[in-house]
């Protein structure tokens, strides 16, 4: 007998695979419009909140690092600061996507499912499911890349400014050190994680929305399950990515 966690993992994987395999439906104008709308709602509208979080994190990380380690070992501090920002950017972007959009998507899809149980004309099988799932899943993937890139830019700028003030060094010198010591593929790896996190969140939330029972009480349950499932999926992907470094 398959356990509940295994059944959920298989369901998430099937939803993710289905969405990616049917991405060609983006040729349809209605699906492209839904994708653009999802990117605007989940990505563009989230930029102010992400800006604030990134600026605060970028200022706090070097401040706390210097408070704990002092200012003697500057190279260790820089590794800690840039590594921390690089690793935290995808995770924070995933939390923003889950809180702002993932739960809302699960609720929206569950309500669609509820209405379809009352009026079959609102739901036309797999084709209509693709129109609902694909733009939301791929939209969150695009937003994951967008938010991670934006977060890293703001956080690094704030960290450079904080380091310049705390270490009493010229801002241009801090920027030059960062550009010399930075590794370009690590930035791309963080953006790649953001894409994977967005895909996973979209798949999980659509899965719970589509599998909600056609009754009102099931809608909040689907939203809660989607939020918890998204966090579990994000942590599992991050743990897997971390494990690859030791292979």
Buried (B, 14 or more C-beta within 10 A) or exposed (E): EEEEEEEBBEBBBEBBEBBBEBBEBBEBEEBEEBBEEBBEBBBEEBBEEBBEBBBEBBBBBBBEBBEEEEEEEBEEBBEBBBEBBBBBBBBBBBBBBBBBBBBBBBBBBBBBBBEBEEEEEEBEEEEEBBBBBBBBBBBBBBBBBBBBBBBBBBBBBBBBBBBBBBBEEEEEEBBEBBEEEEEEEEBEBBBBBBBBBBBBBBBBBBBBBBBBBEEEEBBBBBBEBBBEBBBBBBEEBBEEBEEEEEE
